[in-house]
Amino acid sequence: MELKDYQRRALDALRTFLDQATIRDHAKAYAAACAVGQPGAYGAAYRPLAGLPDVPYCCLRLPTGGGKTLLAAHAIGVARDTSLNRRFPVVLWLVTSTTIAEQTLGALKKVGHPYRQALEATFGGAVRVYGIDERRQLRPQDMADAATIIVSTVQAFRVNNVADRNVYRDDEELEPHFATVARGADVARHEDGPRRGKPVASFANLMKLHRPLVVVDEAHNFTSTLSGETMGRIAPAAVVEFTATPVRSNVIVSATAAELKAADMIKLPIHLSQHGSWQQAIAHAVDNRAWLEGIAVRDSGGIRPIALYQAQPAREGAEATVDVVKRHLIEDCRIPDDRIAVATGNQRELDGIDLFDPACTIEHVITVDALKEGWDCSFAYVFCSLASIRSGGAVEQLLGRVLRMPFATRRSSEELNRAYAHVSERNFFDAAEGLKDRLTEMGFDERTALEAIVEQPETFEWREDQSLFTQPELPVLHVRDRPDLSSWTPEMVAATRMADDGAGGVVITFDTSAPDDVLREVATAVASAEATPTTAVEAFIARRAESLSPAEQGEVLTLPRLAIERDGQLEIVFPETLVDVGGWDLRQVDTSLPGFALTERPDTFEMDVDGDQVVYNRIDAAAELALDDATDWDVAALSRWLDRTTRQRDVSQPIFLEYCRRVVEGIVERIPLAQLVRGKFALRRAVIAKIVHQRREAGVRGVQLLMTEIAPVLALGENGFSFSKAGYDPRTPYSGPWRPRKHLFSQVGDLRHGGEEWIAAVQIDDHDAVKHWVRNVDRTAWSYSLPTSTDLFYPDFVAELVDGRKLIIEYKGADRTDNADSREKRNIGARLQEVSDGKVIFLWAELDRGGGVARQIDAAIG
């Protein structure tokens, strides 16, 4: 399964952290990883595991539906190639419950499953997966010649009472693993009895012997469990967490819901319908599913929409229990029995059924909360909650089931790109509040959660020719008593209409054209025990702003990119292009590593490359060679290892393998091969550093050629880049009081109120020559970029002028305007302006130059 852009970014951040953590202070490694992963508001100061300061510890945050388990499978290879001192690592995969453990174990063992494929591709098929109950099957040789993954619940390792945990008990089946353990090895030993001083043959001790990579799934559930004492008994080489809602973790990357939507991973927005009774909720959910089925048949995507019902637990006073819901579906909604499945702890009617099978007839699934863990049938489109959506608990997990996009592919029928929720609540305001809370608990930021809420009429009467895209409206509010208006401002009074509802209460409607702050004041003033309209009003404001933005009104801002002609075809210039034209060819480059020196001491290996000192803790050499199958290592074997662990995407495997062979042959002339094998991770890092340097030199040559000998052209039309309503990811939305008039989108990304960039944005928005502009947030699917010798360059602002010209602005403080990186970016921008024949203006704006950004724009546009 091909990874999405945000998933690759997550793995790049993990690779950076683990690689840097082996040679630097972990806080510095964390900072370097954050620069790659951009965790946004989740970034903070690095906090090591309690009692384990030397163990690298990080977290990858992805909202529900982001593919956390797939990334975890890929993360094992990343860890092996960066920080684990063995070819075939041992991995302890911790999850929250037995149910998830069973599902994860089944997926990792299943041949052909994407998780399994990711592991086999990394380890050449040499993978063994065990459940914690299968630990007695582990054999020393099996762990030496294949990656070993053990899936367990975290509860199995809780240390409240070690004697009660099987993983800490002496087990004769595991004794062969400890037969050759050195006397000084740091493992738990028997304190008395005939085996005093000998290693305890426990599973936890076995893990400590091998120093596993610990993968923690849904880490926010381990806040009180993932203690230093627990981890100390396992002695992990590194701990990597995956969660949608981190609590106290070192988050190195944070994907947004907008990124997931752009990658076609989730369905958004959610059409929310509130119903007065559970019977009405079911009836409209049934109609909703049938309506979607008619669309899916014509869409030819092989989708069979499924409705998912959350029944009430069977307890006193409960009405819509599982049995009642099923009977209602059969008798009142006329649904055939063979199209309904019940999935609870006692009734497991989905076991053994492939819901993706075209011959499967299941269209309605009833549960309480059994599906909340690991169930991921993306055919689920309609969520019907018969319990209160405000109750939390299982609701957000069940709701997440209907957010997954089938086959991670956007459909041509827009109705199939959205999710649908029917809830039994007192009013829409309660339903909206509950849905917003559930979405934020699933990893959505609050603004995205509000924008995801679209009110659907209580009666499901959509016609085939009726548009899904209706203007947002505020629902009618019913309250028991008329509010006291004595303290209301005239604007608040003008924004509301009140009348008796004929049933002893009062009905309140809102003026949808009223200013945002007035609507907020009214919402606060009319809040009561019966209804709290704040969230519904905020959702309305968010969607109104979106619908009124130039992008939603059809405006498009198109920018040209640089292109060159190669082999008779137009090719967009990317950093890889510049490296290529600069003469990047590993067959011709120097392979010597003059700065590489490996000195063996009794307890460490030291390596110095270009002044960067690397210190490795030395393990027993004989044990390492045995575990790593390295007893027969020669130049060819070490070359193959380097090739496998430092593979370059833009170099063919035969060429890179030959490069690695030449590197090793050159070094073994001065460093013994056996010593080099034991320090192979130091060698690997030196090779990577050398390649990065050589690639950078080639890129610089490519930029020079672009400035002189190569004549670039503008790539326009479909080869250009367009900002439109198709997408914009603000990543960290501006939340201050300023409201721009000309920004293409309703949200403005990555601005701090009062900061330098904010001052520049205000002046751009106020400028008479600017028609529309965009705050260009870097490194998203919807970001405009220009190439440099090493990376992509994301200008801070882009704009269309009233006269049709395009303006690209890079804004810098005075201390950042004269270094090699800045000079290269200025040259690239100037080259774009030069070849545009006046259609594009590139402005390098500076904080203290020319009387502010506005005057600098005046000078640039003439």
C-alpha positions in Angstrom: 0.0 0.0 0.0 1.5 3.3 -1.1 2.0 5.8 1.8 0.3 9.2 1.7 2.3 12.4 1.9 1.6 13.0 5.6 2.5 9.4 6.4 5.9 9.8 4.7 6.4 13.0 6.6 5.6 11.2 9.9 8.2 8.4 9.1 10.8 11.1 8.0 10.3 12.8 11.4 10.7 9.4 13.2 13.8 8.6 11.2 15.3 12.0 12.1 14.6 11.5 15.8 15.9 8.0 16.2 18.9 8.7 14.0 19.8 11.9 15.9 19.1 10.3 19.3 21.9 7.9 18.9 24.5 10.7 18.6 23.0 13.7 20.4 21.1 14.8 23.4 17.5 13.6 23.0 16.1 17.1 23.4 18.2 18.2 20.4 17.1 15.1 18.5 13.5 15.9 19.3 13.9 19.5 18.1 15.4 18.2 14.8 12.5 15.8 14.4 9.9 18.5 15.0 11.5 20.6 12.3 10.6 17.8 9.9 7.3 16.6 11.3 5.9 20.0 12.3 3.8 18.9 15.3 2.3 22.4 15.6 0.5 23.0 18.9 1.6 19.6 20.1 5.2 20.5 20.1 6.7 21.1 23.6 9.9 20.6 25.6 11.3 17.0 25.4 10.4 14.8 28.4 12.2 11.5 28.8 10.5 8.5 30.3 10.7 8.5 34.1 13.8 6.7 35.2 14.9 6.0 31.7 16.6 9.2 30.4 18.7 7.2 27.9 15.8 5.6 26.1 14.6 7.6 23.0 10.9 8.3 23.4 8.6 9.9 20.9 5.0 10.0 19.7 3.3 10.3 16.3 -0.1 11.9 16.4 -2.6 11.0 13.7 -6.4 11.5 13.8 -8.7 8.5 13.7 -8.6 7.1 10.2 -5.0 8.2 9.6 -3.5 4.7 9.4 -1.7 4.5 12.7 -1.2 0.7 12.6 0.2 0.8 9.1 2.7 3.5 10.1 3.6 1.4 13.2 4.5 -1.5 10.9 6.7 0.8 8.7 8.2 2.3 11.9 9.9 -1.0 12.8 12.0 -0.8 9.6 12.9 2.8 10.3 14.0 1.9 13.8 16.1 -1.0 12.6 17.9 1.2 10.0 18.6 4.1 12.4 19.1 3.0 16.0 18.7 -0.7 16.7 22.0 -2.6 16.7 20.7 -5.7 15.0 19.5 -6.8 11.6 16.4 -8.6 12.9 15.0 -6.6 15.9 12.6 -7.7 18.6 9.5 -5.6 18.9 7.0 -5.5 21.8 3.7 -4.2 20.4 1.5 -2.9 23.2 -2.2 -2.2 22.8 -5.1 -1.3 25.0 -7.3 -4.4 25.1 -7.5 -8.1 24.3 -9.9 -7.3 21.4 -7.4 -4.9 19.7 -4.6 -7.4 20.5 -6.5 -10.1 18.6 -7.3 -7.9 15.7 -3.7 -6.5 15.4 -2.2 -10.0 15.7 -4.5 -11.3 13.0 -3.6 -8.5 10.6 0.1 -8.8 11.2 0.0 -12.6 10.7 -2.2 -12.5 7.6 -0.3 -13.0 4.4 -1.2 -10.2 1.9 -2.5 -7.8 4.6 -0.9 -4.3 4.2 0.6 -4.4 7.6 2.2 -7.8 6.9 3.4 -6.6 3.5 5.1 -3.6 5.0 7.0 -5.9 7.4 8.0 -8.4 4.8 9.2 -5.8 2.4 11.5 -4.5 5.1 12.9 -7.8 6.3 12.8 -9.8 3.1 10.0 -12.0 4.4 11.9 -12.9 7.5 9.1 -12.0 10.0 7.6 -13.9 12.9 4.6 -12.6 14.8 3.4 -14.0 18.2 0.7 -13.2 20.6 1.7 -12.8 24.3 0.1 -16.2 25.0 2.5 -17.7 22.4 5.6 -16.5 24.1 6.7 -20.0 25.1 7.1 -20.9 21.4 10.0 -18.4 21.1 13.3 -20.1 20.3 16.7 -18.5 20.3 17.5 -19.3 16.7 14.1 -18.0 15.5 14.8 -14.7 17.1 18.3 -14.6 15.5 17.1 -15.1 11.9 13.9 -13.1 11.7 12.3 -10.0 13.0 10.3 -11.0 16.1 7.1 -9.1 16.9 5.1 -9.9 20.1 1.7 -8.3 20.5 0.4 -7.8 24.0 -1.9 -5.7 26.1 -0.2 -3.3 28.4 -2.1 -4.8 31.3 0.0 -7.9 31.0 3.0 -5.8 32.2 1.5 -3.8 35.0 3.7 -3.9 38.0 1.2 -3.5 40.9 1.9 -7.1 41.8 4.7 -8.7 39.8 4.0 -12.1 41.2 0.5 -12.1 39.6 1.9 -11.4 36.1 2.9 -14.4 34.0 5.4 -12.3 32.0 7.5 -11.9 35.1 7.4 -15.6 36.2 10.2 -18.1 35.7 9.4 -20.4 32.8 11.5 -23.4 31.9 10.4 -23.2 28.3 12.4 -19.9 28.0 15.5 -21.2 29.8 17.4 -21.9 26.5 17.5 -18.2 25.8 19.6 -17.6 29.0 22.0 -20.5 28.6 24.9 -18.3 27.3 24.1 -15.1 29.2 27.3 -13.5 30.5 27.6 -13.2 34.3 27.7 -9.5 34.2 24.7 -9.0 32.0 22.0 -6.7 33.3 19.1 -9.0 33.8 16.9 -10.0 36.7 18.4 -12.9 38.7 17.2 -15.3 41.3 17.9 -13.8 44.7 17.8 -17.1 46.7 17.4 -20.8 46.4 19.4 -23.4 44.4 19.4 -21.1 41.3 20.6 -18.0 43.2 22.5 -15.6 40.9 21.2 -17.2 37.7 18.9 -15.3 35.3 15.2 -15.6 35.8 13.8 -17.3 32.7 10.9 -14.9 32.4 9.4 -13.3 29.3 10.1 -9.8 30.7 13.7 -10.8 31.3 13.9 -12.1 27.8 12.8 -8.7 26.5 15.4 -7.0 28.7 18.0 -9.3 27.2 17.1 -8.3 23.7 16.3 -4.6 24.3 13.2 -4.5 22.2 11.6 -1.6 20.3 8.4 -0.9 22.1 5.5 0.2 19.9 2.6 1.7 21.9 -0.8 1.9 20.1 -3.3 4.5 21.3 -0.8 5.8 23.8 -3.2 8.2 25.5 -4.7 5.3 27.2 -1.4 4.4 28.9 -0.9 7.7 30.8 -1.0 5.9 34.2 0.4 2.6 33.0 3.5 3.4 30.8 5.6 4.0 33.8 9.4 4.0 34.1 9.2 1.0 36.4 7.3 -1.0 33.8 9.6 0.0 31.0 12.6 -0.5 33.2 11.8 -4.2 33.5 11.8 -4.5 29.7 14.7 -2.2 29.0 13.5 -1.0 25.6 15.9 0.3 23.0 13.3 3.0 22.1 9.6 3.7 22.7 7.4 4.9 19.8 3.8 5.9 20.5 0.9 6.3 18.1 -2.2 8.1 19.1 -4.9 10.6 18.0 -5.0 12.4 21.3 -1.6 12.6 23.0 -1.6 13.6 26.7 2.0 13.9 27.9 4.0 12.6 25.0 7.0 13.9 22.9 4.9 14.5 19.7 7.3 14.8 16.7 4.6 14.9 14.0 0.9 15.9 13.9 -1.3 15.2 10.9 -4.4 17.3 10.5 -7.9 16.2 9.5 -7.5 18.4 6.5 -4.4 16.4 5.4 -6.4 13.2 5.8 -9.2 14.6 3.8 -6.7 15.8 1.1 -5.2 12.3 1.0 -8.7 10.8 0.6 -8.5 8.9 3.9 -11.6 10.2 5.5 -15.1 11.4 4.6 -16.0 15.0 5.4 -18.1 16.9 6.3 -20.5 15.0 8.5 -24.2 15.6 7.8 -25.8 15.6 11.3 -29.5 15.0 11.8 -31.2 15.2 15.2 -34.4 13.3 15.9 -36.9 13.4 18.6 -37.0 9.7 19.2 -34.9 6.6 18.6 -37.5 5.2 16.2 -37.3 8.3 14.0 -33.5 8.2 14.1 -33.5 4.6 12.8 -36.1 5.3 10.1 -34.1 8.1 8.7 -30.9 6.2 8.9 -32.5 3.4 6.9 -33.6 5.9 4.3 -30.2 7.6 4.3 -28.5 4.3 3.6 -30.9 3.4 0.8 -30.4 6.8 -0.8 -26.7 6.3 -0.8 -27.0 2.8 -2.2 -28.8 4.2 -5.2 -26.0 6.6 -5.8 -23.3 4.0 -5.2 -24.8 1.7 -7.8 -24.4 4.4 -10.5 -20.9 5.4 -9.2 -19.4 2.0 -10.2 -17.0 2.0 -7.3 -18.1 -1.3 -5.8 -19.3 0.3 -2.6 -22.2 -1.1 -0.6 -23.1 1.5 2.0 -23.6 0.2 5.5 -25.5 1.7 8.4 -24.0 1.3 11.9 -26.4 1.5 14.9 -25.3 2.1 18.4 -28.0 0.5 20.6 -28.4 1.2 24.3 -26.9 -1.2 26.8 -29.4 -3.7 28.2 -30.1 -2.2 31.6 -33.1 -0.9 33.5 -34.9 1.9 31.7 -33.2 1.3 28.4 -35.6 1.3 25.4 -33.5 0.9 22.3 -31.5 -2.3 23.2 -30.0 -4.6 20.6 -32.9 -6.9 20.4 -35.4 -4.0 20.2 -33.4 -2.3 17.4 -33.2 -5.5 15.4 -36.9 -6.2 15.8 -37.7 -2.6 14.8 -35.5 -2.9 11.6 -37.2 -6.2 10.6 -40.8 -5.4 11.5 -41.2 -1.7 11.1 -38.5 -0.9 8.5 -39.0 -4.1 6.5 -35.3 -5.0 6.4 -34.6 -8.7 5.7 -33.0 -10.6 8.5 -30.0 -11.7 6.3 -29.1 -8.0 5.8 -28.6 -7.4 9.5 -25.7 -8.4 11.7 -25.3 -8.0 15.5 -21.8 -7.5 16.8 -21.6 -7.4 20.6 -19.6 -9.2 23.2 -22.1 -12.1 23.2 -23.3 -12.0 19.6 -20.5 -12.0 17.1 -22.3 -12.4 13.8 -19.6 -10.6 11.8 -17.0 -13.2 12.7 -15.7 -14.8 9.5 -17.7 -12.4 7.3 -15.8 -10.3 4.7 -17.9 -7.2 4.4 -16.0 -6.2 1.3 -17.0 -9.3 -0.6 -19.4 -8.3 -3.4 -21.6 -11.4 -2.5 -22.0 -10.1 1.1 -25.5 -9.0 1.9 -25.0 -7.2 5.2 -26.2 -3.6 5.1 -27.1 -2.9 8.7 -24.8 -3.6 11.8 -26.1 -3.3 15.3 -23.7 -2.9 18.2 -23.3 -1.3 21.6 -19.6 -0.7 21.8 -17.9 -4.0 20.6 -17.0 -2.3 17.2 -15.2 0.5 18.8 -11.9 -1.4 18.8 -10.2 -2.0 15.5 -13.3 -2.4 13.2 -12.5 -0.6 10.0 -15.0 -1.4 7.3 -14.9 1.7 5.2 -18.3 0.9 3.6 -19.9 2.2 6.8 -21.4 5.6 5.8 -24.3 6.1 8.2 -23.9 6.3 12.0 -27.1 6.1 14.1 -26.6 6.7 17.8 -29.6 5.7 20.0 -27.7 6.5 23.1 -26.8 10.1 23.8 -24.0 11.3 21.6 -22.9 13.6 24.5 -22.1 10.6 26.7 -18.7 10.1 25.1 -17.1 6.7 25.8 -17.6 4.5 22.7 -19.3 7.1 20.6 -16.2 8.7 19.1 -14.8 5.3 18.3 -18.0 4.2 16.6 -18.3 7.5 14.8 -14.7 7.0 13.5 -15.9 3.9 11.7 -18.0 5.9 9.2 -15.2 8.4 8.6 -12.9 6.0 6.7 -13.0 6.5 2.9 -13.5 3.3 0.9 -10.3 2.3 -0.8 -8.7 5.6 0.2 -10.0 7.0 -3.1 -12.2 10.0 -3.7 -15.5 9.2 -5.5 -16.9 11.2 -8.4 -20.2 11.3 -6.6 -19.8 13.9 -3.9 -22.4 12.3 -1.7 -20.1 9.3 -1.3 -17.3 11.5 0.0 -19.3 12.5 3.1 -20.4 10.8 6.3 -23.9 10.9 7.9 -24.9 10.8 11.5 -28.4 10.4 13.0 -28.7 11.0 16.7 -31.5 10.9 19.2 -31.1 14.1 21.2 -33.4 16.7 22.6 -32.4 19.3 20.0 -29.8 20.0 17.4 -27.8 22.1 19.7 -27.1 19.2 22.0 -26.3 17.0 19.0 -23.9 19.6 17.6 -22.2 20.0 21.0 -21.8 16.2 21.4 -20.5 15.7 17.8 -17.9 18.5 18.2 -16.7 17.0 21.5 -16.5 13.5 19.9 -14.5 14.8 16.9 -12.0 16.6 19.1 -11.5 13.5 21.1 -10.8 11.7 17.8 -7.9 14.1 17.1 -9.6 16.9 15.2 -8.7 20.5 16.1 -11.8 22.4 17.3 -12.0 24.6 14.2 -12.0 21.6 11.8 -14.5 19.9 14.0 -16.9 22.8 13.8 -16.5 23.0 10.0 -17.2 19.3 9.8 -20.8 19.7 11.2 -23.5 20.2 8.6 -27.1 20.2 9.7 -29.2 17.7 7.8 -33.0 18.2 7.8 -34.8 16.1 10.4 -36.9 14.6 7.6 -34.9 12.8 5.0 -36.4 13.9 1.8 -33.5 14.5 -0.5 -34.2 14.2 -4.2 -31.8 13.1 -6.8 -31.7 16.6 -8.3 -31.3 18.3 -4.9 -27.9 19.9 -4.1 -25.9 18.9 -1.1 -24.4 22.3 -1.0 -26.9 24.5 0.8 -26.2 27.8 2.6 -25.6 27.2 6.3 -28.6 28.1 8.5 -29.0 28.3 12.2 -31.6 25.9 13.6 -34.7 27.1 15.5 -34.2 27.1 19.3 -37.0 26.1 21.7 -36.8 27.3 25.3 -39.2 27.1 28.2 -39.0 30.8 29.3 -38.6 34.0 27.4 -35.1 35.5 28.1 -34.7 38.8 30.0 -33.7 41.3 27.3 -33.1 44.2 29.7 -29.3 43.9 29.4 -29.2 43.1 25.7 -27.6 45.5 23.3 -29.6 46.8 20.4 -27.6 44.7 18.0 -28.5 41.5 20.0 -32.1 42.4 19.9 -32.0 43.0 16.2 -30.3 39.6 15.6 -33.2 37.5 17.2 -36.9 36.9 16.7 -39.0 35.4 19.5 -42.5 34.1 19.6 -44.7 31.8 21.6 -44.4 28.3 20.2 -48.0 27.3 21.0 -47.0 24.8 23.5 -46.2 27.0 26.5 -42.7 27.7 25.5 -40.8 30.2 23.3 -39.3 29.7 19.9 -36.1 31.7 19.0 -34.7 32.3 15.5 -31.5 34.0 14.6 -30.6 36.6 12.0 -28.1 34.7 9.9 -26.6 37.9 8.6 -25.7 39.2 12.1 -22.0 39.8 12.9 -20.1 36.9 14.5 -19.6 38.6 17.9 -23.3 39.5 18.1 -24.4 35.9 17.4 -22.0 34.7 20.1 -23.4 37.1 22.6 -26.9 36.0 21.8 -26.0 32.3 22.1 -24.5 33.0 25.6 -27.5 35.0 26.7 -30.2 32.5 25.7 -28.3 29.4 26.9 -30.4 27.4 29.4 -30.7 24.0 30.9 -32.8 22.9 27.9 -30.3 23.9 25.2 -26.8 25.3 24.9 -26.6 26.8 21.4 -22.9 27.9 21.6 -21.4 25.1 19.5 -24.2 25.2 16.8 -23.6 29.0 16.5 -19.8 28.5 16.2 -20.3 25.8 13.6 -22.6 28.1 11.7 -20.0 31.0 11.9 -17.3 28.7 10.6 -19.3 27.3 7.7 -20.7 30.8 6.9 -17.2 32.2 6.7 -16.2 29.3 4.5 -19.2 29.7 2.2 -18.5 33.4 1.9 -14.8 33.1 1.2 -13.6 33.9 -2.4 -12.5 30.3 -2.8 -16.0 29.0 -2.0 -17.4 31.5 -4.5 -15.3 30.0 -7.2 -12.2 32.2 -7.2 -9.0 30.5 -8.1 -5.4 31.8 -7.6 -3.1 30.1 -10.1 0.6 30.5 -9.9 3.2 29.4 -12.4 6.0 27.0 -11.6 9.5 26.7 -13.2 10.0 24.1 -15.8 12.7 23.0 -18.2 12.7 21.1 -21.4 14.3 17.7 -21.3 14.2 15.0 -24.0 11.6 17.0 -25.8 9.2 17.2 -22.9 8.4 19.9 -20.3 9.5 18.9 -16.8 8.6 20.8 -13.6 11.8 21.7 -11.7 12.0 20.0 -8.3 15.1 19.7 -6.1 15.7 16.3 -7.6 15.7 17.9 -11.0 18.4 20.3 -10.0 20.5 17.5 -8.5 20.1 15.5 -11.7 21.1 18.3 -14.1 24.0 19.1 -11.7 25.6 15.8 -12.5 24.5 13.6 -9.7 26.1 10.2 -10.4 27.3 7.9 -7.7 29.4 6.0 -10.3 31.7 9.0 -10.6 31.9 10.4 -7.1 34.7 10.0 -4.6 34.0 7.2 -2.1 36.7 8.0 0.5 35.7 9.0 4.0 38.7 10.9 5.2 36.9 12.2 8.4 36.0 8.7 9.5 37.9 7.2 12.4 36.7 4.3 14.5 38.5 3.7 17.7 37.7 0.7 19.8 37.8 1.0 23.6 36.8 -1.4 26.3 33.3 -0.1 26.6 32.6 2.2 23.6 33.1 2.8 19.9 33.8 6.4 18.9 33.4 7.8 15.4 34.3 11.3 14.3 32.9 12.5 10.9 33.3 16.2 10.0 33.6 17.1 13.7 30.5 15.3 14.8 31.4 12.9 17.6 29.4 9.7 17.9 29.5 7.5 20.9 28.1 4.0 21.0 27.5 1.8 24.0 29.4 -1.4 23.3 27.6 -4.7 23.6 29.2 -8.1 23.8 30.8 -8.6 20.4 30.2 -12.4 20.2 26.6 -12.0 21.1 26.1 -9.3 18.5 27.7 -11.3 15.8 25.6 -14.3 16.6 22.3 -12.4 16.8 23.1 -10.5 13.7 24.1 -13.5 11.7 27.5 -11.7 11.2 29.9 -14.6 11.9 30.6 -14.8 8.1 30.7 -11.1 7.3 33.0 -10.0 4.5 33.3 -6.9 2.3 30.4 -8.1 0.2 28.1 -8.8 3.2 28.9 -5.4 4.8 28.3 -3.7 1.5 24.9 -5.4 1.1 24.0 -4.3 4.7 24.9 -0.7 3.8 22.9 -0.9 0.6 19.9 -2.1 2.4 19.9 0.4 5.3 20.9 3.5 3.4 19.0 3.0 0.1 18.6 6.1 -2.0 15.3 6.5 -3.8 16.8 8.2 -6.8 19.7 5.7 -7.3 19.2 2.3 -8.8 20.0 -0.6 -6.5 23.0 -2.0 -8.6 24.6 1.4 -8.7 24.2 2.1 -5.0 25.4 -1.4 -4.1 28.6 -0.8 -6.1 29.0 2.5 -4.4 28.8 0.8 -1.0 31.3 -1.8 -2.0 33.8 0.8 -3.0 33.3 2.6 0.3 33.9 -0.5 2.3 36.9 -1.6 0.3 38.5 1.8 0.9 38.0 1.7 4.6 39.1 -1.9 5.4 42.5 -0.9 4.2 42.9 1.0 7.4 40.3 -0.4 9.8 40.0 -4.2 10.5 36.8 -5.7 9.0 35.7 -7.3 12.3 36.0 -3.9 14.1 34.2 -2.2 11.2 31.3 -4.7 11.4 30.8 -4.0 15.1 30.8 -0.3 14.3 28.7 -0.6 11.2 26.1 1.9 12.4 28.8 4.5 12.7 29.9 3.7 9.2 26.3 3.9 8.0 25.9 7.4 9.4 29.2 8.4 7.8 28.0 7.1 4.4 24.7 9.0 4.7 26.5 12.2 5.7 28.8 11.9 2.7 26.0 11.3 0.2 24.0 14.3 1.6 27.1 16.4 1.1 27.6 15.2 -2.5 23.9 15.5 -3.3 24.0 19.1 -2.0 27.0 19.9 -4.2 25.2 18.5 -7.3 22.1 20.6 -6.4 24.2 23.8 -6.1 25.7 23.1 -9.5 22.1 22.6 -10.8 21.0 25.9 -9.5 24.0 27.6 -11.1 23.1 26.1 -14.4 19.5 27.2 -14.0 20.7 30.8 -13.4 23.0 30.8 -16.5 23.0 28.0 -19.1 19.6 26.4 -18.8 16.7 28.5 -20.0 13.6 27.7 -17.8 10.1 28.5 -18.8 6.8 29.1 -16.9 4.7 26.1 -16.3 1.1 27.3 -16.6 -2.4 25.7 -16.8 -2.5 22.2 -15.5 1.3 22.3 -15.0 0.9 25.3 -12.7 -0.3 25.4 -9.1 -3.8 26.5 -8.1 -5.3 27.5 -4.8 -9.0 26.8 -4.9 -11.9 25.5 -2.8 -10.5 22.0 -3.4 -8.3 22.6 -0.4 -6.2 24.6 2.0 -4.7 23.3 5.2 -4.0 26.2 7.6 -2.3 23.6 10.0 -2.4 26.1 12.9 -5.3 28.6 12.1 -5.0 32.2 13.1 -7.4 32.8 16.1 -7.0 36.5 16.8 -9.6 39.3 16.4 -8.4 40.5 13.0 -10.6 39.5 10.0 -8.9 39.8 6.6 -11.0 41.0 3.7 -9.1 39.5 0.8 -7.7 36.2 1.9 -8.8 33.5 -0.5 -9.9 31.2 2.3 -12.0 31.7 5.4 -9.0 30.6 7.6 -5.5 32.0 7.6 -2.8 29.6 8.6 0.3 30.0 10.7 0.0 33.5 11.9 0.5 34.8 15.5 -1.4 37.9 16.3 1.0 40.8 16.6 3.9 38.9 15.1 6.1 40.0 12.2 4.2 37.9 9.6 0.9 39.1 11.0 2.0 42.7 10.4 3.0 41.8 6.9 -0.4 40.0 6.3 -2.4 43.1 7.5 -0.5 45.3 5.0 -1.0 42.9 2.1 -4.7 42.6 2.9 -5.1 46.4 3.0 -3.1 47.1 -0.2 -5.3 48.5 -3.0 -3.4 46.6 -5.7 -4.1 43.2 -4.1 -7.2 41.3 -5.3 -6.7 38.0 -3.4 -3.9 36.6 -1.3 -3.0 33.4 0.5 -0.8 32.8 3.6 1.2 29.9 2.1 1.6 27.3 4.8 4.6 25.2 4.1 4.8 21.4 3.6 1.2 20.6 3.0 -0.6 19.1 0.0 -1.9 22.6 -0.8 1.3 24.6 -0.6 3.0 26.5 -3.4 6.7 25.9 -3.6 9.8 26.7 -5.7 12.9 24.4 -5.8 16.3 24.9 -4.2 19.4 22.8 -4.3 18.4 20.7 -1.3 14.7 21.2 -0.6 11.4 23.0 -1.6 11.1 26.7 -0.8 7.7 27.8 0.4 7.2 31.6 0.0 5.3 33.2 2.9 2.6 34.9 0.9 1.2 34.7 -2.6 -1.3 37.1 -4.2 -3.1 38.0 -7.4 -3.1 41.7 -8.2 -6.0 43.6 -9.5 -4.3 43.9 -12.9 -3.9 40.1 -13.1 -0.2 39.8 -12.3 0.9 37.4 -9.6 2.9 38.5 -6.5 5.1 36.2 -4.5 6.4 37.4 -1.2 9.1 35.9 1.0 9.2 37.9 4.3 12.3 37.8 6.5 13.6 39.5 9.6 16.8 41.5 9.2 18.9 38.7 10.8 17.8 36.1 8.2 18.4 37.9 4.9 22.1 37.3 4.1 23.1 33.6 4.4 23.7 31.0 1.7 20.1 29.6 1.9 18.5 33.1 1.7 20.7 34.1 -1.3 19.8 30.9 -3.2 16.1 31.5 -2.6 16.3 35.1 -3.7 18.1 34.0 -6.9 15.4 31.3 -7.6 12.6 33.9 -7.1 14.4 36.5 -9.3 14.8 33.9 -12.0 11.1 33.1 -11.9 10.3 36.8 -12.3 12.8 37.2 -15.1 11.4 34.4 -17.3 7.8 35.4 -16.6 8.0 38.5 -18.9 6.4 40.7 -16.2 3.6 38.2 -15.3 5.1 37.3 -11.9 6.7 39.7 -9.4 9.0 38.2 -6.7 9.4 40.4 -3.6 12.0 39.6 -0.9 10.5 41.7 1.8 12.4 42.6 4.9 11.3 43.8 8.3 13.3 47.0 8.5 13.5 48.0 4.8 11.6 50.5 2.7 9.1 51.7 5.2 7.2 48.4 5.7 5.8 45.7 3.4 3.2 48.0 1.8 5.8 50.4 0.5 8.0 47.5 -0.6 5.0 46.1 -2.6 4.6 49.6 -4.2 8.2 49.6 -5.2 8.1 46.1 -6.6 4.9 46.4 -8.7 5.8 49.8 -10.1 
